[in-house]
């Protein structure tokens, strides 16, 4: 009986394996030697698909960008720009919080990554179609990326320990319940994100009103 053949090495297999390593052990765990060992191949064979480790991490980051829902920016979608921006931001953050270790790479911007560029293109195009000037549409895309990636880089709630003796009321009179934040991490972090997101969109809506031409007196 013939021995089973090993699956052919492909970009998809390399990216999937690298993604698993990043998710479980962080960016430092990824090296061409480690990936080759995980894939059961020789190190040089990886270079048939990627020139170096940075290209592999770029591909991992782009795979995460590809998970972001962009349907709300379709020209046939009925959502207004405010709702679309909100729904996209929620999807964007969800993709990042599912893969937090790759966020530092994504935070550098899309560069030449196809999925990342499609995200930037969709947001910019939707804002311009909604009536925002091109410069302001660019600012909105940048603003939202700063806010979303920043929210995914760390947890406010996890920054507090669950030891009630750690926050002496004599020193911190307003942190009497701070030890409870750690166990309520998801609630606190998601609530903070939603609060900030609505504040951003509402603030943009106020700016948007100033773009409308003032009716001339009859």
N, C-alpha and C positions, 0 to 999 in steps of 0.2 A: 504494500500500500504506500502510495506516495506521501511524503511528509507534507504537512500543511505549509503553504507559503506564508511568509510574513506579509502583513499589509504593506503596500507600496508607500514609501515616504512621500508626503505631500505638504504643501503649505498649510492646508487645513489641519492636518495631524499635528504639525509643529505648533501652530497657533493654539490649538486646543490643549495640548500638553503644557505649553508655556502659561496659558491662562489658568490652568489648574494649579500650577506652581505659584503663580503670583497670588491667587486667591488664598491659598493655604499657608504660604510661607513668606510672601512679600517679594518685592522687586529684587532684593539681594540674592534670592534663591535661584534666579535665572542666569544661567551661563550656557554657552554652547556645549561645554563638556557635560553638564548636568542634563541638559535636554537630550543629548545623544544617548546618554545612559538610560534615561527614562523611555526613550523611543526604541532602544535596542539597535542602534545604528552606530556607525563610525562618525566621529565629529566632522570630518571634512564633507560628509554627504549633506549636512545642513546648508553648506554654502552653495549648493545647487539651487537653493530656494531663497536664501537671505544672505546678505553680505556680512552682517554682523549682528550682535545682540541687540543693538539699538533698533534695527529694522524689525526684529522679532517683537520687541516691546511696542513699537509703533503699530504693528499688526494686531497685537492683543488689544491695545487701546482702541483701534478702529473697530474691532469686533464688538466692543462695548458700545461705541457710538452708533453702530448699526442696530442696536436694540432700542434706541430712542424712537418713540412714536412721532411721526411727522405728518400724519394724516390730517390733522387739524389745519395745516397750512396749504392743503390742496385747494386749488381755485374753486372747486365745486363744493367744498365744505361750507356749511351754513353758519358756523360759529363766527362771531365777530372777533376782531383782533385781540380784545382784552381776554376773552374766554380762551381763544386759541393759545395765547401766550401763557396763560395760567396752566392749561392742560398740558402743554408741551413741557413746561418747567417741572411739573409733577412727574412726568414720564422720564425726563432727563435725570432728575435726582434719584428716582427709583433705580435706574440703570447704574448710577454711580454707587449708591449705597449697597447694591448687590455685589459690587466689585470695588471696594474702597481702596485696595492696595494699588490699583492702577491709576487712581485719581491724580497723583503728581505728574504723571506722563500726560494725561488728558488736559491738565491745567496749563500746559505749555502752548496749547492751541493746536489747530488741525494740521498745520504744515501742508503736507502733500497727501494726507490720508483721505481716501475717497469718501468714506462714510461721514467723517468729521466735516469735510467740505460740503457734503450734501446738507448737513444740519445747518451750517452757517448760511448756505445759499437759501434754504427754505425760510429761515427766520427773516433774513434781509428782504427777500422777495415779498413775503407776506406783509411786512411792515410798510414797504413802499406802496404796495397795492392798496393798503388801508389808508394811505394819504400822508404818511410820514415822509419828510424830506430824506434824501439818501444819507446825509450826514447823521441825522437823528436816528435813522434805522440802524446805522452802524453802531452808534452809541448804545442803543437798546440791546443789540446782540451781545456787545461786550459786557454791559452791565449785568445782563442775565447770566452770562457765563461766570462772571466773578462771584455772583451771589450763590449760584447753584454749586459750583465746584468748591467754594469756601464752606458751604454747609455740609458737604460730604467729606471734607478733609478731617473732620474731628467731631466729637460729640461733646456738647456743653455739659449734658447731664452726667456723662461718664467721667467728667473731670472732678467730681466730688466723691469722697469715700462714703461707704455706708455705715460708718461708725459715728454714732450720735455724740460721742465724747470728743470728736475731733474739732467741733466748732463751739468753743466755749462762749456762752452769751455775753460774758464780760468783755471778750475781745471782738466778737461778731454778733452784735445784738439782733441782726436781721436774718441770720442764717440758722435759726433754730430748727428748721425743717430741711436743711440742705442735705442731710444724710439720707433723705428719702429719694433724692433725685436719681441716684444710680439705678435703683430698682424700677424707676419709671422712665428709663432712658428713651424708649421709643415714643412714648406719649409726649415727653418734653421736647425732644428734638423735632418730631413731626409737627407739633403745635407751633414751635418757634419758626420752622420753615414756612408753614402756611400763613402765619401772622406776617412775616416779612414779605412773603410773595404777594399777598393781597395789598400790603402797604405800597410796594413797588408798582404794581399794576394800577392801583388807584391814583398814585402820584403821577404816573405816566398819562392817565386819562385826563387829569387836570391840565397837564401840558398840552395834550392833544387838542383840547378845547381852544387853546390860544392860536392854533393853526388855522382855524376857520376864519374866512374873511368876514370882517364886520360889515353888516348891511348898510348901504348908503341911505342917508335920509332922502325921502321923496321930495 
